[in-house]
Amino acid sequence: MNHYLSIALELTSGFVFLFLMTKMQGKTQFSQITPFDFISAIILGELVGNAIYDQEVKIDEIAFAVALWGILVYVTEMITQKFLRSRKSLEGEPNIVIRSGKIKYDALKKAKLDINQLQSLVRQQGYFSLREIEFAIIEMNGMVSVLPKVDYDLPKNSDMKIKTKDPSLPINMILDGEVIHANLQEAGLDEQWLKRELEKQKIQHFKDVLFAEWKQNEQLFVQEYDNRS
């Protein structure tokens, strides 16, 4: 019985300590988490979790470990606030992955993203085609901020009482230099059609294309590699 009471006491104490530390560190732990914040949260959880099930660890030792880690985190946060140069290494920096409507391949590689992941992040912002995007920035917390092209920005057509056709989903035809044959077949098209469309834009080889997207009744949207290395 004493063993379970000890676990309950240590767990409650750990909960209180973690709650206080989280409140002290601010709301970034919840909404704008950086790589450093993520590591900090994991370490705090591990410190308390391991201490609770180690019978030799006492409550005062848990408090000391959490407090010391909290101080280290606080000092680090102060450093990033006082010294601008430290922010890049400790918090990271935003990466512009689409600039002026062009996908920046080097920036994608730097952010460890591929085209599919970029599309997923953009769709979460309400835009289903990369051709609609003027600028896209991968933030330090891994989310994407999007500035759409003028034609796709607010106000909406419904606000202007404009009648339009039903929208259609765009389909990827080429990703990273490779033709997506299943998508071609789904759209009722073939490689010869795709090759002709590329030739219209003075592109001779599929391998030179980073991204190509087809949408019904619209020209094939093509993005070549930019300074490919």
N, C-alpha and C positions, 0 to 999 in steps of 0.2 A: 504493500500500500504506500509506504514511504517513497518507493521508487517512482510510482506513478505521480505522486504529489510533487516530487522533485521535478519531473518532466513538465508537469503542468505549470509550475512556478517559473521554470526557466523559459518555457515557451511563451508564457504571458509577458515575462520581462523582455524577451527578445522582440516580441511584437511591439511593445511600447517603445523600445529603443529604436527599432527600424522606422516606426511611425514618426517619431520625433526627428530622426535624421532625414527622412524623406521630406518632411515639412520644411526643415532648415535649408535643404538643397533647392527648394523651389519647384515650380511646375514643369521645368524642363524634363524631369524624370518621367513625366506622363505624356506630354504632347510634342516636345521638340528634342527628343533624346538623341544625343551624339554618341559616337563610338565610345568615348570616355565615360559618358553617363551609363551606357549599357554595361561596360566592364565594372563600373562602381556598384551598380545594382546587383550584379551577379556575386561579386565578392562579399558584399554585405550579407546577402542571403546565405552564402556558404559559411561565413563566419558564425552566424547565429545557428544555422542548421546543424553544423558539425558539433558546436558546443552543447546543444540541447541533448544530444544522444551520447555525449561523452561524460560519464559519471564523475570523472575527475575534474571537470571544468565547473567552476562556481559562477554564481550570478555576477559577482563583482568582476570576474575575469571577462565575462561576456560584455559587460558594460565598458570595460577598459578597451577591449578590442574594437567594439563598434565606435566608441568615442575617438580612438586614435585614427581609425580609418576615416571617420567624419572630418577630423581636423585636416588630414592629408587632402581629402577632396576639397575642403573649403579653401585651403592654401592654393591648391591648383586652380580653382575657380578665380581666386583673387589675382593670380598670376596672369590668367587669360584676359582679365578685365583691365589690368594695369599695363601689360606689355602686348602690343599688337602683334609682334612677330611670333609670339608663342601660340597664337590661336590656330594657325595653320597646322602645326604638328600635333596639338592636343585636341582640337575640335574638328579639324578638317576644313575644307572650303567648298563652296558651291562650284559646280562644273556646268558650263553651257554646252549642252549636247546638240541643240538645234539653234543655229544662228542665221537670221535672215532667210528662214525657210530651208536651210541646208543642214543635213545631218553631219555633225563633226565626228568623224570616225575615231580620231585620236582621243577626243574627249570621252567617247563611249568606252574605249579600252581603258582609259585612266579610271573611269568610274566602275569598271568591271561589269559592264552591262552589254547585252546583245540587243538586236533589234526587237525581238519578241518581248523582252522585259521592258524596253522603252515604250513599246505600244501599249503594254498593260498599264504602265504608270500614267500614260497620257489618257487612256480610256477612263481611268479613275477620276480624271479631271473633267470628264464629259465630252471629250473629243475622240471620235472614232477613226480618224484618218490623220496621218502625219502631214498630209498636204495642207491641213487646216492650221498648222502651227508656224508661227513666225519665230518665236523664241521658246526654248524649253531649258529649264535649269534644274539639275539634280541638286537638291539641298543637302545640307550636312546630315540631316536625319534620314536620308534615303528617299524622301518624297520628291515629287516633281512639281515645279511651278511652271505654268504655261501662259504664254501671251499669244493669243490666236491672231491670224491674219485679219485684216480689216473686213474682208468679205464674210468671215465666220464669227465676227464679234457681235455683241449685243448692239442695238435691239434685235429681238427675234422677228422673224417674218410675221408671226401671229400678232405681234404688237403693231405692225405696220399694215395689217389687214391685206397681206400679200398672199395670193394663192400659189402654192408650189406643189410639185410632184412628191409622192411618198419617197422617203429616203431609202437608200440601199447601202448595205455594208460593203466597205472596201475589202478587197481580197489581195493578199500577198502573192506576187508572182515570182519574185526573186529575193532571196535573203542571202547576204554574204557571198554573192557570186554564184549561187546555186538556184536552179529553176525548181519551183515547187510544182511538180507535175500533177499532184492530186488536186491542187487549186486550179490549175489550168483546165483539167478535165471537168471539174465542178462548174466552171464558168462556160464550158462548151467551147473552149479555145484550144489551140495547139502551139507547139514550139515555132512553127513557121510564122504564125500570126505574131507571136511574141518577138521573133527576130525582125520582122518587118517594122513593128512598132519602135524597136530600138534603133533600127537604121534611120527612121524618120528623125531621130534625135542624135544622129551621127555617132551611134555606139555600135561597134561591130561584134563584141564578145560578151557573153553572159558574165564571165568572170570579172569584168570591169565594173559591174553594177553592185553596189552595196545594198540597195533596196529598190524594189519596183512594186508598185501598187496599182491594181486595176479597180475601176469603179464604173458601173454601168453608165453609158452615155457620156463618158468623160475620157479625156486623153490619158494614156498611161503615164502615171507619175513615176519618174525615175530619178534616183540619186546615185551618182557615181562615187567611188572612193575619193576621199579628200586627203591628199598627201599620204597615201597608203605606204606603210613601212613593213 
